[in-house]
Amino acid sequence: MAKILEATNRLYKNMFVCKKCKTKIRADPQKILKGEVRCRKCKKRVFRPLKKK
């Protein structure tokens, strides 16, 4: 994991992964919870947070 706070925020803040096609998308967490964000690739609305390495 990156030790610099700015780099960590750039890589992981507001990043989500589609549960069906594994595409990464950056979006507001409140919109994800409300279901307002769709995947660009498969058009589904199910996301999970990006796992930090």
C-alpha positions, 0 to 999 in steps of 0.5 A: 500500500502506498505510504503517501496520503495523496497517492493513496487517495488518488488510487483508492478514494471513491473507486468501486468494482463491478461485481459482474464484469470487474470493471473499475469506476470512480463514483460518489459512495452515496450514489452507489448506495442509492443505485444511481450509477451504472457500469459502463460495460455491462450496465449493471448497478452492483458494485463493491469497494476496491480492495487495497493491496 
